Amino acid sequence: MFEPYSEIDNTAGTGYPDMSAKPNSGIIILSSDKGLCGGVNTSTGKAVKQTMAASGSAAGTQIFVVGDKGRSALQGTVGENITCTLNDCWSQGTNFSQVAEIVSEIQASAPDADGHYIFFNQFQSMISYQNSVTYCGAMQEPAEGEEMPLADYEVEPENRAEVMENFSQYALGCAMYGTMVENAASFQSSQMQAMENATKNSNEVVETLSLKYNKARQTKITTELCEIVAGAAALEG
C-alpha cells in the first residue's frame, strides 16, 4: 500500500514517478498558505507538472492542493485538473484530527481513485530540503481468483468492503500526516533562511545609504565652511 519516499531531482529531470502504471491515481500537492519561503512551493509545482508531462497523464488526473500557493503554481498549465483546494491548513500545528478532515475531503472528491501520489518537501537540514513523492494505494476488492485482503482476520462489522475503505482512509491519513510534518518543517526552515537573507540584505542597503548620506552631508558642510572662510577673507581684504 505504501511506497517509500523517493527524491525528485528537478535539476537533472530524473526521479519522476511513472503515473502511467497507475492511471487511476490522484495527485496531492502540499504547499504553504504564505510566501516568502524561497522555492518551496514553485519547486513542488514544477515537479507535479513535469511528472504529469512525462507520464502523459495530464488529461484525467485529479489534483488536490493543500495550501493556497500550490494553486497559483499550477493554475497556468494544469489548472483544469485541480479538483479541490484546501486553504488555511497551516494556521495551527499539524495534528492527526486535522489531517483526517483533509483526507475525508479528498476521498469525497475522488471516491473511485485507486491511490494518491503525494508531492511534498522532505526536510534535510535547516538550510536544505528535497522535493519528494510517496504513493499510498487504496485497499480494494480483489479480482476474481485473487485472495481477499485480510482474509486471515475476523473483522467487525462483517463488511469487508467497509473495513477496507476505513483502512484506506487511515493509511492515507498516516501518509498525509508524515508528509505534512516534513513539509511544514521544510517551509519553516526555508522561510527562516529567506527572512535571514532579507534582513542581511536590508541591513547592507541601510549601511550603504547611510554612508552615502554621511558623505553628502560632510561634502555640503565642507562647502559651506569654504564659502564662509572665503567671504570673511574677501571682507578683510
N, C-alpha and C positions, 0 to 999 in steps of 0.2 A: 504493500500500500504506500509506504514511504520510499522516496528516493533521497539519498544523502545530498546535502548542499553541494552544488558544483559552481565553481567560479567562472565568471564570464570575462573574457579579455576583449574589451571594446577596441583596444588599440590594434591588436593583431586580427580582430574579426573572427576569433575562434571561441569555442566553448558554448555556442548557442544550441539549445536543445532542439531535437528534431520533432516538431509537433505533428508532422505528417504520420508518425507512428501511432499517435493518439489523437485522431482528428476531432473527436467529440469532447475535447477538454477546453476549459475556460482559462483565462489569464487573470491573475490578481496582481496588481502592481501596488506596492507600498510606497507612498510618498508623504511629504510633510504638508501641513497647512500653512506654513510660513516659509519665506525665502531666506536670503542672506545666509546660505549654508553651503556655498561652493557649488560643486556639480552633483550633489547628492541626487536631486530629482531628475536633472537632464540626462545623466548617465544611465539611470534606470529606464527612463522613457526611451532612450536610444536603444538599449538592449531589447526592449519589448518590440520596437518597430523592426529592428534587424532580424530578430528571431522569426517574426511573422513573415517577413520578406524571404528569408532563407528557407522557411518551411513551406512557402506557398499556401499558407492557411489564413490569409487575411480576410477571405470572403465571409466566412460564417463564425469566426472566433469571437466569443463574447469576452469583453474586458470589464473587470470590476476594479475601480480605482478607490483606494483608501488614501485620503488626503487630497486637498484641493489642487496642489501644484502638479500632481500627476496628470490631471485632466488637461491642463494647459500644455503639458509636454507632448500629449498625444493627439490633441484636438485637430491639429492641422493635417495630419496624414491618415490616422485611423480613427477619427472621431466618431464615425458611424458605427464602429464596433463597441463603443462604450455603452454598456448596458446599465451600469449603476455607479454613482459616485457618492462616497461617504465622506463627509467633511466633519471637522471638529472632533476627530478621533484621538488627538494628541493633547487635548487640553488638560487631561489628568494622566496620572501614571497608568501604564498598560496593566490591565488585570484580566483574569480569565472570564469574568462575567461580561465585561465589555467585548471581549473577543467573541464570546458565544453569540452576542447580539449581532455582531458583524457577520459571522458565519451564517446565522439564520437568514439575514437579509440576502446574502449571496446565494444561498441554496434556494430561497424562494424565487429569486430572479432566474435561476437556471436549474430547475429540478431534475432535468434529464442529463446533465453533464456527467461524464464518466470520471472526471477528476479535474484538478486545477493545478496549473503552474503558478508558483508564487515567485515574483521577482522582487528582490529587496537588496539592501546593502548590508553585507556582513562586516561586523566590527573587527578591525585588525589591531589598531592601537589608537592612541589619542590624536595621531596625525594621519591616519590612513584607514581606508575601508575598501571593500571589494564587492563589485557587482556580483550577485549570486542568484541562483534559482534552485528551487526544490519542487518536487512533484508529489502531490497527495492524491491517490486514486480512491474512487468510491467502491465500497463493497456492494456487489450486485448479485442478482440471482444467477446461478450457474447455467451454462448452456446444457443442452441435452447430453447426457453421458458424463458430465463433469460432477465432481463431488461437491456437495453443499458446504459452503463455508461454515466453520464452527460446528461441523457435524457431530463431533465427539462431545459437545457440551449441551446441556439442557438449558433452555432459555425460558424466561418468563416475562411477559406473556408468550404463549407458544405461537408467535407470529414472527417467523424468521425474517421476513421482508422488513418488518418494522424494526427489528433488532439490528439488522444490517444498516438500515438508514440511520439509526441512532449512533451506531459505531462510526459510520462515515462522517456524521456531523462532529462527533467527538474527535476523530482523527484529524479532520481539517482544522478544528479548533486548536488542537495541540500544535499542529504545524504552524498555524497563524500566530499563535502566542509566541512561539520561539522566534519566528522571523520578525515579528513586530518589535520584540525586545531588542533584537540585533539592529534593526533599522533605526529604532529610537536612539540607541547608543551611538550609531554612526552619525545620525543627524545632530545630536548634541555636541559630539566631538568636532564635527565639521563646522558647525555654527560657531563654536567657541574659537576654533582656529581662524575662521573668517573674520570674526569680530576682533580678535587679537591683531590680525594683519591690518584691518581697517583702522584700529586705534593707533598702531605703529605708523601707518602712512599719514594719518591726520596729524599726529604729533610732529612728524617730519615736515609737513606742509606748514604748520604753525611756526616751527623753528625757522624755516626758510623765509617766510613772510615777515617774521619778527626781525630777522637780520636785515632784510631789505628795508623795512620801515626805519630801523635804527640808523642805517647808513644814510637814508634820505633825510632823516631828521638832523643827523650830525652835519651833513652837507649844507642844509639850509642854515643851521646855526653858524657854521663857519663863514658862509657867505655874508650873513647879516653882520657878523663881527668885523669882517673885512671892510664892509661898506661903512660901518661906524668909524673905524680907525681911519679910513681914507677921508671921510667927511671932516673928522676932527683935525686931521693934518692939513686939509685944504683951508679950514678956518684959521689955523695958526699961521699958515704961510702967507 
